[in-house]
Amino acid sequence: MSPETLAEVMEATWPPASYRTLGPFTLRDGAGGGKRVSAASCDGPVTEAEVDAAEAAMAQPLMLIRAGQDRLDATLAARGWQIIDPVVAYAAPVQALTADLPTLAAFPHWPPLEVARSIWAEGGIGPARIAVMERVGGPKAALLARSGDRPAGAAFVACHGSEAMLHALEVRPSHRRQGVGQTLIHAAANWAAAQGATRLSLVVTRQNAAARALYARLGMETVGQYHYRMK
């Protein structure tokens, strides 16, 4: 999965409220939806003057640095921009992640049920991030997982062509380490297969060791990485 494909799928399945181009930079307005939809990004080489212009145009300077953008990374570092939240992308063929799940173990639906919204809210995924989901124009679904006949987790999945991407996976603290996260990934793959998608991907912060271990156990492979710089 190339950095360009990863960026395209992320943009389509977790879109900003608006964006504009400034030279080689794309500046995004996430409307409170988090770093992923609020960070600027760069396509191509840049000059110091173009960096000046981009920095001046952002109320809160935040840049997404993809693999291979070492020169931009060094330029921002020299200007005092700090690295935050290194991210790892994982992916696997959809068919490798599908599974037969017990009835109502997890099910797709749209719009999100209030209980799914509640689970997300408990994990800090509030209305601004729900609004990101609502902006997705392609196939999409909220997923609600149950454990012991109780709502246990929620996630969001969307498709862009043959690519599916999972976002906002949240498991209630009382249900962690009980297989709920794995169930949500299988449910996402089952839904994606029904949409004709051939690959499922997701991104996670590098420091989230527990989630990364789960993805590795499921056979998902590292397909990319990026980090943010903030001033």
Helices and strands as residue ranges (DSSP letters): H 3-13, E 18-22, E 25-29, H 35-38, E 41-42, H 48-57, E 62-66, H 70-78, E 82-93, H 94-97, E 106-109, H 114-122, H 127-135, E 140-147, E 150-160, E 163-171, G 173-175, H 180-194, E 199-205, H 209-217, E 221-230
